[in-house]
Amino acid sequence: MGRGGSRAAPAAAAPPWHVLPDEVWEHAFSFLPADSDRGAAAAACRSWLRAERRSRRRLAVANCYAASPQDAVDRFPAVRAVEVKGKPHFADFGLVPPAWGAAAAPWVAAAADGWPLVEEISFKRMVVTDDCLEMIAASFRNFQVLRLVSCEGFSTAGLAAIAAGCRNLRELDLQENEIEDCSIHWLSLFPESFTSLVTLNFSCLEGDVNITVLERLVTRCRNLKTLKLNNAIPLDKLANLLRKAPQIVELGTGRFSADYHPDLFSKLEAAFAGCKSLRRLSGAWDAVPEYLPAFYCVCEGLTSLNLSYATVRGPELIKFISRCKNLQLLWVMDLIEDHGLAVVASSCNKLQELRVFPSAPFDAAEQVSLTERGLVDVSASCPMLESVLYFCRRMTNEALITIAKNRPNFTCFRLCIIEPHTPDYTTHQPLDAGFSAIVESCKGLRRLSVSGLLTDSVFKSIGAHADRLEMLSIAFAGNSDLGLHYILSGCKSLKKLEIRDCPFGDKPLLANAAKLETMRSLWMSTCSLTLGACRQLARKMPRLSVEVMNDPRRGCPLDSLTDESPVETLYVYRTIAGPRSDTPACVQIV
Amino acid sequence: MELELGLALPNPHQPLAGGGELVGLLSGSAGACGKKRVFGDAFGASKATLLPLFVPEDGDGGGGDRDGVDHDPSNKKKRLEGWPPVKCARRRSCGGGYVKVKMEGVAIGRKVDVSLHGSYQELLRTLERMFPSANQQGAGADADHAEEEEEVASHERRRRHPYVVTYEDGEGDWLLVGDDVPWEVFVKSVKRLKILA
């Protein structure tokens, strides 16, 4: 590009750099992988906004009520992959009223109309009906990926529509959904000519599956990498399937239950020996210990092991895990106990994520010997450990302080001491000091769940130190409004706050109303809120949706209730879509 | 109306280091807001040993009376709703008493924790609340009704428009829910519930 100087003929003036054609910017933006980066680019100026939004291919809507489906389609016309999340997280534990909302239908309808080229749809915690699935099958010619996580409202009839209609389907990933079994042989509806499947996960399906059909499907889909089976597949059939798909990378074994037979053991062992690419393993729900050695040949290659529903315990379990030297992810039941975790600590040095689930969450008595020691050991010996979910029954400040010192690299720390208000069992003090140490040491902490006996002072630490914290879960903690005030006035990066059974009232909520618009959502249940405060909040902050939910047996509709009435559940979220119109009777938007 | 931004002082039994400066900034008023619910105090840190009691605010099914939490005061160890925070699938596999409930003609099934109930009566009450029939007179309007009146009304409703509730037992058989099987036996054997319209 000539820039002045002695040129014989007058050069055409080069356009200023910022007036480049949109296609150039779109190409540049295609190198920005993170949505937040694209968002930042879009905010720079009008032409970048135009270029960015018109070229956005992947869209993640973290709250289905934050914007309307039509808003999304209008703003981002070129989307090929969309993910929408619905109900609040506490819906997983039954705290959200039935028929609360989060219907997928409006999103499917808007996509069918405005995004005909969509290839991927993911829904999490939403109500997806068979009609939705039929519409998906009928509307998108190049549909490839369907991922449903923690959804409900559909049946095997909907799955049949997907199987029959989506000719280019690559992934059917059903995680922890409630699926009604209509006894429809949906698997049979994949045509014989259909071979494109890469991921098939039906582990959450409670019903029989035609195994011959499954075998044929697995055989002809040569690119199948992920196969996660449900309860209906017996062990010997599993071996057959593995022989037909030795290229498998991720396997969910399903039940894995059978009495020990040497013949079956050999068959399994041989089948696994053929799976040289197997890296991720889950299932083994009712596995008997004698079969675990059949897995030995794949242990060294495993990077991910999910035994979180497996009831197997004892030396065979520990021996098996200890052979998995390259594990990055381990999910396991507390049946592994402290001594098992000590072995994990010394064997699995590449561990990045550990989750330990309770085998008997509703029993008061301690049935297994899993304590703070297991977590201390793993934190001490696994330098790459950054994400923990740990259910246990006792904890000490000293253990937490040690963990914090050893592992400043935690990004996710979720500790659930099963009995509410449990203090440090050696000193009987609150666990404030321990959790404070965690937030002071782990500067990159993005997610935190606290439990045990805690006063307001731990929230002072969290508010002051947890600068990168995006999600915080609090239950049965704190002793006054100050606790909530510390959080809302601190925690610079806070996006999601969920609180239950804490003595937090109206004042900190109203004093920090502006903070709520910087967050995605706030959930408070069984706290000390009154309806008047919620009304005030809604008046003060028009861009927030303030939802109040009470027990259906008392006081609906809310219009007749006084300001002093207690509020059982409050759910507040920012939105550009205005108040939604699909609330059930016990949910009101104030 | 001017919003009073005073924050309650922390619990005097648990003095807070540095809590003083915040009170100075905002006009603090000693003691908690007068309208705080009773159990807000119950969860103070000064209690040494606490059982996870879910104390209702008033006599009749306080704000938290979902899924029929047993209010019998002799039952100290009450099950808390949604605690510990484990997903429904895990509850079922851990024998937590969570079973699926489907009503004929209703698309979305529900889940109910049978073990949170003490009797067939309580369970049926919960089911009525979960699946209010068109014939019921607004399940939830009159919180003023005494417990007894509710009972009578509920019996009336059942007589006029009875729900037929069936369950699947451990052997895969579908049976009528009823008093011929002792409650405790029922809780252990029930796998699923279905309500026939």
Interface residues (C-beta under 8 A of the other chain):
Chain A: F90 D92 F93 G94 L95 P98 A99 V127 T129 S150 E152 G153 E176 E178 E180 C204 W285 Y309 F357 P358 S359 A360 P361 F362 A364 F391 C416 I418 E419 P420 H421 H428 P430 L453 L454 T455 D456 S457 K460 S473 A475 F476 N479 S480 D481 L482 H485 R500 D501 C502 P503 G505 D506 K507 P508 L510 A511 T526 C527 S528 T530 Q536 N550 D551 P552 R553 R554 G555 C556 E564 P566 E568 A585 C586
Chain B: L3 E4 L5 G6 L7 A8 L9 P10 N11 Q14 L16 A17 G18 G19 L22 L26 A32 C33 K35 K36 R37 G40 D41 F43 G44 A45 K47 A48 L50 P52 E57 G61 G63 G64 D65 R66 D67 K77 R79 L80 E81 G82 W83 P84 P85 V86 K87 C88 A89 R90 R91 S93 C94 G96 K100 K102 A107 I108 G109 R110 K111 D113 S115 R129 M130 A139 G140 A141 A143
